[in-house]
Amino acid sequence: MEASKKWKLTSFHQVDIDTDEISHLDVDTLIGHGGNIKVSRDGSGCEATRERKIYQVALKKNGMTVAVKQLDQGDGYIAPGK
């Protein structure tokens, strides 16, 4: 992972985590992958597939093991307009 990429950390549980511990994810810590997004714009039926990777990370401060899901820039949910 390039050092120039910015990280946005969203924790769903209160965990003492250092971004340095998750900034060097590699194939040795990969525990899962997959994902499929269907994109439809103006009824065109356009489809796109994006790979999501999930890594296992052992935290040094408290000895916990957590899963880290890596999303591409621009991923996320956008609510449809009314």
N, C-alpha and C positions, 0 to 999 in steps of 0.2 A: 504494500500500500504506500502511495506517495505521501511524504511528509507534508506536502503543500495542501493536501485535501483537508477541508474543515470537517469536524465532527459535530453532530448535534446529538446530545445524549438525552434520551427520554427514558426515565426509570419508572416502572409501574409499581415497584416496591422500593421502600427506602433501603438502599444499599450503598455502603461507602465504596465508591469505585473511582479509580483514577483513569482518565482518558488514555494515559500512556499504556495501560494494561490492555486496552482494546484497539490500539492504533496499529498494531503489527499482527494482524490476523493472517494466518497462512494455512496451507493445505493440511498440515499436521494437526490442527485443531478443528478442522471442518467436521461437523457431525450431521449435517443435512443440507439439502438444497432442493430447489424446485420452485414452481410458481407459474402461473399463467394468468395473463390479463387480457381480456377481450376489450378492444377499444372500438367504439362505433361513433362515428362523427357524421352528422347529417344523413343518417340512414345508409351510409356506404358499406357498412359491415366490415370495416377494416379490422384486422386482428394483429395483435402484437404479443409476443411472449418475452417475459423478462425473468431472468434467473435470480432467485434469492438465495443467499447463503447464510447458514446458521453455524456459528462457531461456539466451542466450549472454551471458557476462559476461567482459569483458577486465579482468584484474587489474592494478592500477596498480603494485604493489610489484615484481612479477617479469615482467610483460609476457605472462604466459600467458593463454590463453582457455579458460574452463571452461564446462560446461553445468550449470545449476542447475535441479533439478526441484522444483516447488512442490507441496506436498501440503496438503490441508485438515487442519484440526485433527481428530484422531481417526483419521486414516488410519494404516495400519500392519497388520502381520500378527499375528493372535492365533491361536496354535496351538490346535487342537481338543482338548477334554478327552478323557481315556481312557474 
